[in-house]
Structures are given as structure tokens and as C-alpha cells.
Amino acid sequence: MSGLKITRLVFAGGGTGGHLYPAIAIADRVKERLSGRMNVEITFIGTRRGIEFRVRESLGYPLQIITVWGLARSMTPKNLLVPFIFLAALWKSAAFLKKFRPDVVVATGGYVCLPIGRAAASKGIPLVLQEQNSFPGISTRKLAPHARRLYLGFGEAAQHFRTSGTIIECGNPVRPSIAHGDRRAALATFKLNPNKKTILVLGGSQGARAVNQAVLRSLPNLPADCEVQLLWQTGKRDYTEVIASAGEKVHGHSLFPFENRMALVYAAADVVIARAGAITLAELEACALPALLVPYPVAAGDHQRKNAAAYAARGFATVVDERELPLTDLVGAARTLLSSGEADTMRAALQHATAGRTPAVDIIADDIIQLISAAESKGEEA
């Protein structure tokens, strides 16, 4: 036995990578910060339908499964089951918390947060929320009245919460390593020309069909001796179709379905075409990468459009509405950002904004550790 005290944390957040990866970044950082001071036991809560279940072997933490889902937007008999499913999930969450006895519960979004957050509040376990988007999700809005802390990726989200907890605007947490990829190694890995500028096209793990189609339409406009090259993540769903449609036009470019080594991907890039998910924007900001953003138009609460507007207002990106894509040379627009010097201006704005700033993941991890210490002191006094 090491003799160190044990602290336990529960992380609930999933369904999508945008909810899961902030939780992983925070968990990793808390564990690093407490190394040598406490033994840290962390468990994640998720569902079988979320990305957390698909990546459970590489998650790095135990995953406790519960069943929960939200109301479908269309009228369906399945909606009649939602209250009963939620009550069962609440009971299972309460039973798990009683057994695991965590010091803090961290919720980062998705329906899985609701039962575990409510159960934590009912037991007096400190609950903290991390909201990625400028317009918060329904789970964080419902849990806000019970939260001790709300860590916001965008300050604009604060107006949507009713809470007596402390609101901390700190940006979104990303892994510190994301900004430290080796450019030379990255270019070699993706077989790119070191003498050309690289336009990174990001579609997420499942792709962004409208963006992929727009890039395909741009390919014939690229001259044979083009000064730029594409590093194009098509998404698994669209990869075969994109390769077949592009044919010889992708010669000299690098295409792949999905890549987990995002530090390498970002290291190769000079400008990025991407959706406007909150974590994508946080990673672009950390890497000081100028961007051309195409918000996903049917995101819940139109949060991607709001994210993009807030991000562009700071001089970090330009925004193209998806409705304009059929008439837009998307790659041409990215080339113009590079040739006009606008990308350099964006990069300078990003570097100025992040210079000397404490990373969000450190702010959140240190604050959670303070909550743990405060609870421990209170317990000793009692």
C-alpha cells in the first residue's frame, strides 16, 4: 500500500466525441496533477449507443453502462417509454454512486449526464458541468441548478443557465499534446510536399457530406502545378465515394477516412476547412490554425452556427453558410486566405489570444482538485 489517500471521480459525457473527449482530457489532467499526492480512481458513465462504448478498449478508464435516451423530435411510440427508461437509469445511477462513493461527479453533456447528475445532487455529491457550446445542450441546462461549477467553452452560454453555482469561462479543454505535433514527421507520414502549403479538410469521424461534395467540385479548379495540397479527412462513410468520384484529381493530395493522431494532422496544416463543433474550434485555437468554417445547419439549437459566429468575431476564422456551398469554390476560398495574407492575420490573432493564457484543461482540473480538497477538509472537521 502506498499510504496515499484515495479520491474517486465519475465522468459522465458521451454519445458524440464532442462530449466524450473533453471528459477524457479533464480526467487525464486531474490524474496527472494528483500523481504522487493521491490515488485517483476514475470511472466513466456511458451508453451502448454512444462513441464511448465503441472506443471503450482504448478509453483508459472503466466504463459503466446505463440505458437512457431523449425524446425523439417526431412523434413516436418510443417516446412513451422515455420516462420509465429515465427512472430506471436514475435508480441504477444512484446505486452505482452509493457503491463507488465519488468525491466529485463531472458531466460534459449528452443524455447520459441527466440521471447520474440528478442522482449526485440528491446525494449531496459535488456536481460540476462542462459545456462546450455557445448554446448549451438540454442536459447541462437541466442540471445547472444543481451544479457547484459550470465551466464554459463560450461565455455566450452563461445567459442560458439558471444556477447558483460558480460560472467559469475558460474555453474548452483539449489534450495539451494536440498542439505539439512535429510538422516534418507529419508531412512525411501523409506523404505531403514540404514546399507546398497544406489545406486540411475535416469532416469528423463520419464525414460531412456537403463539405466533401463542395471540395470535390473544387478539384477541377486546381492547376496542375498548384501551390497548395489537400490533407483530406473524408469520414468513413464518404471515403469510398470520394475516392471514386475524384479519380486522378486527388493525385498529389492525401486522403484518409479518419485519423486518431490529430496532433500530427494539425501539424501538417496551414489552413483548415471544417465544421464548427466546439472541440474542433478549441483544437484549432490551441494549434493557432486559421480556418474556413462551414457550420452544420441542423445541429441542436443551431449551436454550430452560433459557435462559428462567436469564433469568427474574434478574428480567428471566416464562415461559409452551407446553403452557399453549391456556388462556392471552397478550396479556392481557402487558397485566397493563404495568398491574401488573411490566414496570417488570423494566425496572429490566435497566437495573441492564447499567449500566456492558462489552458482550459488546467483551469478545470485545478478547480476540481480544489473542490476535492475542500470536501476532504470539511470531512476532517466533521
C-alpha positions in Angstrom: 0.0 0.0 0.0 1.3 3.5 -0.9 -0.4 5.2 2.1 -1.8 7.9 -0.2 -5.4 8.9 0.2 -7.9 7.8 -2.4 -10.1 10.2 -4.4 -12.8 9.0 -6.7 -14.3 10.8 -9.6 -17.1 9.9 -12.0 -17.2 11.4 -15.5 -20.5 11.3 -17.5 -20.5 12.5 -21.0 -20.8 10.9 -24.4 -22.9 10.0 -27.4 -20.5 12.1 -29.5 -16.8 12.8 -29.4 -17.7 16.4 -28.6 -18.9 15.3 -25.2 -16.5 12.5 -24.6 -13.1 13.9 -25.5 -13.4 16.9 -23.1 -14.1 14.4 -20.3 -11.1 12.4 -21.2 -8.9 15.5 -21.3 -10.1 16.6 -17.9 -9.8 13.1 -16.3 -6.2 12.7 -17.6 -5.2 16.1 -16.3 -6.7 15.6 -12.9 -4.9 12.3 -12.6 -1.6 13.9 -13.7 -2.0 16.8 -11.3 -2.7 14.4 -8.3 0.1 12.0 -9.2 2.1 11.3 -6.1 -0.4 13.1 -3.9 -3.5 10.9 -4.1 -4.5 7.6 -5.6 -7.1 8.6 -8.2 -9.9 6.2 -9.2 -12.0 7.3 -12.2 -15.0 5.7 -13.8 -16.9 6.8 -16.9 -20.6 6.5 -17.3 -22.0 5.9 -20.8 -24.4 4.1 -23.0 -24.0 1.3 -25.6 -25.1 3.6 -28.4 -22.5 6.3 -27.8 -19.0 6.7 -29.1 -17.8 5.9 -25.5 -18.9 2.3 -26.0 -17.2 2.0 -29.4 -13.8 3.2 -28.0 -14.1 1.5 -24.6 -11.0 -0.6 -25.2 -8.8 2.5 -25.6 -10.7 4.7 -23.2 -8.2 4.3 -20.5 -10.9 4.1 -17.7 -13.6 1.7 -16.7 -16.9 2.3 -18.4 -20.2 1.8 -16.5 -23.1 1.4 -18.9 -26.6 2.7 -18.3 -29.6 2.9 -20.7 -31.1 6.3 -21.3 -32.3 8.3 -24.3 -34.0 11.5 -25.1 -37.3 12.4 -26.7 -37.4 11.9 -30.4 -38.2 15.1 -32.4 -41.0 13.3 -34.3 -44.0 11.7 -32.6 -43.2 8.0 -32.0 -44.5 5.4 -29.5 -40.9 5.1 -28.3 -41.3 8.5 -26.6 -43.8 6.9 -24.2 -41.0 4.8 -22.8 -38.7 7.7 -22.1 -39.9 8.5 -18.5 -39.7 4.8 -17.5 -36.2 4.4 -19.0 -35.1 7.6 -17.2 -36.4 6.4 -13.9 -34.5 3.0 -14.3 -31.4 4.9 -15.3 -31.8 7.2 -12.2 -32.1 4.1 -9.9 -29.1 2.5 -11.5 -27.0 5.7 -11.2 -27.9 6.1 -7.5 -27.0 2.5 -6.8 -23.6 3.0 -8.6 -22.8 6.2 -6.7 -23.7 4.5 -3.4 -21.2 1.8 -4.2 -18.4 3.8 -5.8 -18.7 6.8 -3.4 -17.1 9.5 -5.7 -15.9 12.9 -4.3 -17.0 14.7 -7.5 -19.2 14.0 -10.5 -18.2 15.7 -13.7 -20.8 16.0 -16.5 -19.7 17.0 -20.0 -23.0 16.7 -21.9 -25.3 14.2 -23.6 -28.4 12.5 -22.2 -26.3 10.1 -20.1 -25.5 13.1 -17.8 -29.0 13.6 -16.6 -29.6 10.5 -14.4 -26.1 10.5 -12.9 -26.2 14.3 -12.3 -29.6 14.1 -10.7 -28.5 11.2 -8.5 -25.3 13.0 -7.5 -27.3 16.1 -6.5 -29.8 14.0 -4.4 -26.9 12.5 -2.5 -25.0 15.8 -2.0 -22.1 14.8 -4.1 -20.5 17.9 -5.8 -21.6 18.1 -9.4 -19.6 20.1 -12.0 -20.6 20.7 -15.6 -18.5 21.5 -18.7 -20.5 23.0 -21.5 -18.7 23.1 -24.9 -21.1 25.2 -27.0 -22.2 28.8 -27.2 -25.8 27.5 -26.9 -25.9 24.8 -24.2 -27.4 21.4 -24.5 -30.5 20.3 -22.7 -28.7 18.1 -20.2 -26.5 20.9 -18.9 -29.4 23.4 -18.8 -31.4 21.0 -16.7 -28.5 20.1 -14.4 -27.3 23.7 -13.9 -29.4 24.4 -10.9 -27.7 21.5 -9.1 -24.1 22.3 -10.1 -21.4 23.7 -8.0 -19.4 24.8 -11.0 -20.1 25.4 -14.7 -17.1 25.6 -17.0 -17.9 27.3 -20.2 -16.3 27.0 -23.6 -18.1 30.1 -24.7 -19.1 33.0 -22.4 -22.2 33.5 -24.5 -23.6 30.3 -22.9 -23.9 31.9 -19.5 -27.2 33.7 -20.3 -29.0 30.3 -20.8 -28.3 29.0 -17.3 -30.3 29.3 -14.1 -27.8 28.4 -11.4 -26.4 29.5 -8.0 -23.1 27.7 -8.9 -19.9 29.4 -9.9 -19.7 30.1 -13.7 -16.1 29.9 -15.0 -15.5 31.0 -18.7 -12.3 29.2 -19.5 -12.6 27.8 -23.1 -12.9 24.1 -23.9 -10.5 21.5 -22.6 -8.2 19.7 -25.1 -5.3 17.4 -24.6 -2.1 19.5 -24.2 -0.3 17.3 -26.7 -2.7 18.4 -29.5 -0.6 21.5 -30.3 2.8 19.7 -30.3 2.9 17.6 -33.4 6.1 17.5 -35.4 5.5 19.1 -38.8 8.3 17.3 -40.6 7.1 14.0 -39.3 3.5 14.9 -40.2 4.3 15.8 -43.8 6.3 12.6 -44.1 3.5 10.5 -42.6 0.9 11.8 -45.0 3.3 11.9 -48.0 2.9 15.6 -48.5 5.3 18.1 -50.2 7.1 20.2 -47.6 7.4 23.0 -50.2 3.6 23.5 -50.5 1.0 24.9 -48.2 -1.5 22.4 -46.8 -5.2 22.8 -46.7 -6.7 20.4 -44.1 -10.3 19.4 -44.8 -12.0 17.9 -41.7 -15.3 16.1 -41.6 -15.2 14.3 -38.3 -15.3 10.5 -37.9 -18.5 10.2 -40.0 -17.7 12.9 -42.5 -19.5 16.0 -43.7 -21.1 15.1 -47.0 -21.9 18.7 -48.0 -18.3 19.7 -47.4 -16.9 16.7 -49.1 -19.1 17.4 -52.2 -18.0 21.0 -52.2 -14.3 20.1 -52.1 -14.9 17.6 -55.0 -16.4 20.4 -57.1 -13.3 22.5 -56.4 -10.8 19.9 -57.6 -11.1 20.7 -61.3 -10.2 24.4 -60.5 -6.8 23.4 -59.1 -3.9 23.9 -61.6 -1.5 21.0 -62.2 1.3 23.0 -60.6 -0.9 24.2 -57.7 0.8 25.9 -54.8 -1.4 24.0 -52.2 -2.1 20.4 -51.4 -5.0 18.8 -49.6 -4.9 16.7 -46.4 -8.5 15.5 -46.5 -10.3 13.5 -43.8 -13.4 12.4 -45.7 -15.0 10.4 -42.8 -15.5 6.7 -43.0 -19.0 7.0 -44.6 -17.8 9.0 -47.6 -14.3 7.8 -48.2 -15.0 5.2 -51.0 -17.4 7.6 -52.8 -14.9 10.5 -52.7 -12.1 8.4 -54.0 -14.2 7.0 -56.8 -15.6 10.5 -57.8 -12.2 12.3 -57.6 -10.2 9.7 -59.6 -6.9 11.2 -60.8 -7.8 14.6 -59.4 -6.6 13.5 -56.0 -3.1 12.9 -57.3 -0.6 14.9 -55.1 -3.1 15.1 -52.2 -3.5 12.9 -49.1 -7.0 11.4 -48.4 -8.0 9.2 -45.4 -11.2 8.1 -43.8 -10.3 9.0 -40.2 -7.2 9.6 -38.1 -6.8 9.5 -34.4 -3.4 11.1 -34.3 -4.8 14.6 -34.5 -1.6 16.3 -33.3 0.1 15.0 -36.5 -2.8 16.1 -38.7 -2.8 19.6 -37.3 0.9 19.9 -37.5 0.8 19.4 -41.3 -1.9 22.1 -41.8 -1.6 25.8 -42.8 -5.3 26.5 -43.0 -8.4 24.3 -42.2 -11.8 23.7 -43.7 -14.1 22.3 -41.0 -17.4 22.2 -39.3 -17.8 24.3 -36.2 -18.1 21.8 -33.4 -16.9 23.3 -30.2 -14.0 20.9 -29.6 -12.8 21.2 -33.2 -12.7 25.0 -32.6 -10.8 24.5 -29.3 -8.2 22.3 -31.1 -7.8 24.8 -33.9 -7.3 27.6 -31.4 -4.8 25.6 -29.4 -2.8 25.0 -32.7 -3.2 28.6 -33.9 -4.7 27.4 -37.2 -6.7 29.8 -39.4 -10.0 28.3 -40.6 -12.8 28.4 -43.1 -15.9 27.2 -41.2 -19.0 25.6 -42.6 -21.4 25.2 -39.6 -23.6 22.1 -39.6 -27.0 23.7 -40.2 -29.2 21.2 -38.2 -27.1 20.9 -35.1 -29.2 21.0 -31.9 -30.1 24.6 -31.0 -28.2 25.7 -34.1 -25.2 25.7 -31.9 -22.6 25.3 -34.6 -23.7 28.5 -36.4 -23.5 30.3 -33.0 -20.1 28.7 -32.3 -18.8 29.8 -35.7 -20.1 33.4 -35.3 -18.5 33.8 -31.9 -15.2 32.3 -33.1 -15.1 34.4 -36.3 -15.9 37.6 -34.3 -12.6 37.2 -32.6 -10.8 37.2 -36.0 -9.9 33.5 -36.0 -11.9 32.3 -39.0 -14.2 33.1 -41.8 -17.6 31.5 -42.2 -19.4 30.0 -45.2 -23.1 29.0 -44.9 -23.8 25.5 -46.1 -26.5 26.9 -48.4 -23.8 28.9 -50.3 -21.7 25.8 -51.0 -23.1 25.0 -54.4 -21.9 28.4 -55.6 -18.7 28.4 -53.6 -15.2 27.3 -54.7 -14.4 26.1 -51.2 -10.8 25.1 -51.8 -10.4 28.3 -53.8 -11.6 30.3 -50.8 -9.0 28.6 -48.6 -6.3 29.3 -51.2 -7.3 33.0 -51.1 -7.0 33.1 -47.3 -3.4 31.9 -47.8 -2.4 34.1 -50.8 -4.0 37.3 -49.5 -2.3 37.2 -46.1 -5.6 36.9 -44.3 -4.6 33.5 -42.9 -1.5 35.1 -41.4 -3.7 37.8 -39.8 -5.9 35.1 -38.3 -2.9 33.1 -37.0 -1.5 36.3 -35.4 -4.9 36.9 -33.7 -4.9 33.3 -32.4 -1.4 33.5 -31.1 -2.1 36.8 -29.4 -5.3 35.5 -27.8 -3.6 32.3 -26.4 -0.2 33.8 -25.4 0.3 33.3 -21.7 -3.2 32.0 -21.2 -3.7 29.1 -18.8 -5.2 26.2 -20.8 -8.8 25.4 -20.1 -8.0 21.8 -19.1 -5.6 23.1 -16.4 -8.1 25.6 -15.0 -10.8 22.9 -14.8 -8.6 20.2 -13.4 -7.2 22.5 -10.7 -10.6 23.8 -9.7 -11.9 20.2 -9.4 -8.9 19.4 -7.2 -9.8 22.4 -5.0 -13.3 21.0 -4.6 -11.9 17.6 -3.6 -9.6 19.3 -1.1 -12.4 21.4 0.3 -14.7 18.3 0.7 -11.8 16.4 2.4 -11.2 19.3 4.8 -14.9 19.5 5.7 -15.0 15.8 6.3 -12.0 16.0 8.7 -13.6 18.9 10.6 -16.7 16.8 11.0 
